[in-house]
Structure formats: structure tokens, C-alpha cells
């Protein structure tokens, strides 16, 4: 091992010990259900208390906190995380410092759109985009996306991308080559489902769709695996015809599982220009005041705060 690698490992072990010590000292016996006992010479919990509550050897915990060159198991780190009341971010940090693969963040569906993301999608006037949580609830969108998917006209409980695509044939019929697109979309959702397979809302969504859509039920039971759902997708738009879009998904908050899905009509295509003209029509007046008014951004659309239907 090189001197550089040795130095890095030494620094990491020092950081690990300091992290554990600070977290231990930040907790009182009452925080973990222990009696306060006699007056303590040092703040926080004692090492032997952490080891006992975690069900690990005192020597091993002491060596870990001292930055000794030892290797501990995932179960050891999980137990210590529980006793020290680490949140998900701190738990992942502990695993990184201990040179273990960071644990997956527990899946949950966040339903609040961050204000800065709201501003971002409103600024993308010509780019249909919306924000999904882990369950694929659409919690925010811009007017260009509303033009493609009709979010505003739907009940709040039905603003879920998976529900919309597989329960609304009028929407899926407007997607060019839907039979080819559907398996890729569903395989992408399955990866998210696997992160929260015990979540009642996720299970309810899948159960409701199996009852509602034979096509969904058939595809779901195939367990097909595909790459991330991105690339090119076409939509049939009234008065224009087929419009092709490049689309991609961007992670905007890993812990809250929020993703921004963005579409961009292909440049230089007549159909693309016509679609964008619907979103940002040309200025018709020669008046400077009128021209400035026509460029004013529309008010933002409402955000999604509720979940789509569950199975009865």
C-alpha cells in the first residue's frame, strides 16, 4: 500500500473516531432510556453503555472509536447507529468512514415541492417538466408539461404518472409507439418500488392498477428489466401531429427521492416549432408595452399534495 493510501486511511480512522465520540457525548442516559445515575466526570454516554445497548463487544467499540485498524460488520454499524440515534445521513456517513458500502436510503414518498425547484420549472417556459416523488406522484409541473399531460384538469388524487399512463387510454394513445414505451416505463418504476416494497401506498397503487388495467397487470408480472427510462419519445398533439422530444430525468433530492423529468422538443423540426409556439406565441403588437406584457411569465400552477387512489 502506498504512503498516500496509508495517510488517507489514517485520516479516515481519525475522523471515524471523532465522529463516534462526538455523537456519544451528545446523548444523555435519559435519551436512551437509562437512569441518570451519579454525577459523571465526562459528558454524554460512556463507551460501555453504548456497547451494551448495541450488543457489541466493549473492546471492539473502544478500538473503533480510538481509530484502530479493525474491520467491523454491517450489523455492528447498524446497531451502533441505532444506539447513537443517527439519522439516515449520519448513518451513511458512518458507513463511509468505516469503509463499508453506504446503506440504501429507506424509501418514502415526499409530497412537498421545494420553492427553488418551483421557480426552476416555471422558468423553463418551452420545456415540459414535472417533479416526481418515489411513488411517482406528480408534485409539481409547469405549463408546458400541463399541455402534454393535462395535470391541471385531473383530480388531485389521480396526478400520479404511473396511474395516468396505464389507466387513461386517451393519454397512452397519444404516445407514439406506446407498446414499446410501456415496458421501459414500468421497469423504471419497478426499481423505485423495490426501495419501498413494504410501503402501503406503493402497494396500494400497484394493486389498484392491476385491477384497473389488464395491460399493466400483464407487464407487471413479467418482471422485465430495462435501462433508465430516458431518450426520445413522441406525442400526438392536437392540431400539430407527432412531436418528438428528447427526455431525461435529473435527481434533485436524493434523500427525498425527488426527480425532475424534462422534455425538450427536437430542434429544427417544424412540429417542434409549432408546439413551442403554443407555449410562447410571437408578439403581435408593435407596441413596446404590449411586447413586454406578452413576455411576462404566467402564474405558477398549483402543486400536488395528495396521493392517487388505492385499491379497495
Secondary structure, 3 states (H helix, E strand, C coil): CCHHHHHHHHHHHHHHHHHHHHHHHCCCHHHHCCCCCCCCCCCCCCHHHHHHHHCCCHHHHHHHHCCCCCCCCHHHHHHHHHHCCCCHHHHHHHHHHCCCCCCCCCCCCCCCCCHHHHHHHHHCCCCCEEEECCCCEEEEECHHHHHHHCCCCCCHHHCEHHHHHHHCHHHHCCECCHHHHHHHHHHHHHHHHHHCCCCHHHHHHHHHHHHHCHHHHHHHCCCCCCCCCCEEEEEEECCCEEEEEEEEEEEEECCCCEEEEEEEECCCCHHHHHHHHHHCCCCCCCCHHHHHHHCCCCCCCCCCCCCCCCCC
